[in-house]
Amino acid sequence: MNINTKEYMDMLVETYETPDFIKDDPIQFSHRYNDKKDIEIAGFLAAIFAYGKREVFIKKLNILFEKMNNQPYEFIKTFNIDKNDLDDFDYRFSVGIDIKQIVLILQSLYNSGESLESLFEYGWKNTEKVSGMLQTAVDYFYARVTLPVTKGFYHLLPNPAKKSACKRLNMFLRWMIRDGKVDLGIWNFMSKSELLIPLDVHVAKISRELNLLARNQNDYNAVIELTKKLREFDYDDPVKYDFAMFGYGVNN
């Protein structure tokens, strides 16, 4: 372990893991709510749309939440497919019918007495692997497609079986599992020590610059390699270094 690198990373975490981080990050949408159902639904929707330019997708998410009357659980619960609330919503690859399908599947999940928490918990307890948990959740959505969705639906929920880094779902898990000044920590069925680093092209580039990642592909194996390295810095809380990666990017 490079002690200087660890000290530098810890300094970046200390600097950037603060409440001030929330206002410009997609986690802001979960922080708007107090009810657990609202928090996890808001977080899930914010996470799956969190790609591209941050200012653009946050603007789009604000539009989406306005369409939901800023009451995500109530909107999900009472959603009627014949209404055109979401018909004109789009973001990059995804269009209205894709988000309608996600809302309908969430409606079915919550109306059955289950929740996003119970879905992910089921996946975790049956596989004891983050990849297995994510596969369980994604398969749940894939198996319930009833509308003629576009490829945008599948882009929002990438298939872990294809060895995707699953950055956005791992970020959502960080928000829900990890406690702290930014993350919410409202789920407790697994330890934050088991979380995987949310890996995108920026985190991968920074990790290579810091000699934390040798693998060239930005895939699931890279996620495992980088998380293993970060556990050398903090075994109990490796994904706290997501804040360090952000800070390094800002500083450089």
Buried (B, 14 or more C-beta within 10 A) or exposed (E): EEEEBBEBBBEBBEBBBEEEBBEEBBBBBBBEBEEBBBBBBBBBBBBBBBBEEEEEBBEBBEEBBEBBEBBBBBBBBEBEBEEEBBEEBBBEBBBBBBBBBBBBBBBBBBEEEBBBBBBBBBBBEEBEBBBBBBBBBBBBBBEBBEEEBBEBBBBBBBBBEEBBBBBBBBBBBBBBBBEBEBBBEBBEBBEBBBBBBBBBEBBBBBBBEBEBBEBEEBBBEBBBBBBEBBBEBBEEBBBBBBBBBBBBBEEE
